[in-house]
């Protein structure tokens, strides 16, 4: 027969010999081993008609197509290593019409659980396309549940060929497969929407479908177990997808020489309901070594990004921290900010690639801040709760998302009145912000040219928006409380020029930023 058999295998030593024995009449079997750690390869090499190749896992669709491409014949018969063709089906296959390349043949599988042929639970009939001409069609690129592409001129023909599919010998096999497939699905579909309700409802409906509608109830305990595992697979597919969407998080705390504020800041960080994966102290030359030593005993990785005190260099200090951050998502606060209990939880739930998140800031009065500094914990907890209720109702309502269009408006104003220091996006607070690390890398982080107070946050956001990303303000979420202190002397002349240069020239990348650290 001018037809090649294509097989992909991973740790199939229990099934492979039975599969290959049934295919002895074929001149060529292409077997692509997916990094097996058992004796699969050595078993395959015992058969003279088997050509063995290897490949890492690149998705089931691509892996099967890789095997098809290696076949010397145009007609291919794709078989799984845990499948066996019987003698009668082999004779039917020999008599198929291979003269028309547009014909695509579907075979029927008999699926076995503990060597029992299961005819319920949607296990039979189980038609699947396995015989086709590779010059006419091919596999799609799906990572799981791959399919042969059916073209407009394709002729799909169901045959009486049967493959005996020995996929599951125990509950362990069922669970192992659902774990692997749901993991692959979650990792490769992070752009799809999901929810807790979707995971639960799909799980319940899948069980009802396979146990009652597909008559799994007729197969007793085996039917129940198969239906239950199908339901778990559906549930975990969406549950793992939701879990995969929650990024790892690095909390960056910028500080200089206010030890009391940094101590209070860290105390409130460790009271949060959801902790970050790591905390990085972005130190602009302060004397904070003892504080970092004390808090390094807490159950979160604590890193210290230190730079020499050569004046106010906040932008470079942040870049130092971003450079060593291991989290997918970065949250940046100042050390004079006390975070709410759900602070990191709010950021994680709203994290979105290509979106700059602006958290809320509540400025505490001088007398309240004094109590906090003096560590009157009972008082400031009561005050916090009352203060939060009173202030939240007064927060300005902004548009939920801001995009590149605002840069055009600001640019138009700046061209007319370049000396106006109020040409910036209102409400940008570098003391409480979050974004994906890869988004920051794409615009080269903060601009190291900024020295002295002001505009480094606004310039970063302008480049962020010019890149095509968005800005989103978190309403009544990711709240942090600002400890009162006297404001530093502000001299915006040079920094405002850098900011205007970015705005007027539509820059999305700075020449002296993260990459230059």
Secondary structure, DSSP 8 states (H G I E B T S, - for coil): --EEEEEEESS-TTTHHHHHHTTTT-S-EEEEE-S-SSSHHHHHTTSTTEEEEE-----HHHHHHHHHHH-SSSEEEE--TTEEE-HHHHHHHHTS--S-TTEEEEEEEEEEETTEE--STT-SS-EEEEEEETTT--B---SSS--B---TT-EEEEEEEEEEEEEESSHHHHHHHHHHHHHHHHHH-TTS---HHHHHHHHHHHHHIIIIIT-GGGGHHHHHHHHHHHHHHHHHHHHHHHHHHS--EEEEEEESS-HHHHHHHHHHHTTSSS--SEEEEEESS---HHHHHHHTTSSSEEEEEE---SS--HHHHHHHHHHH---SEEEEEETTEEE-TTHHHHHHHH--TTEEEE-EEEE--HHHHHHHHTT-HHHHHHHHHHHHHHHHTT-----SEE-THHHHHHHHHHHH-TT-TT-S-TT--TTEEEEEHHHHHHTTSS-TT--SSSSHHHHHHHHHHHTT-EEEE-TT-SEEEE----------HHHHHHHHHHHHTT-S--SSSGGG-
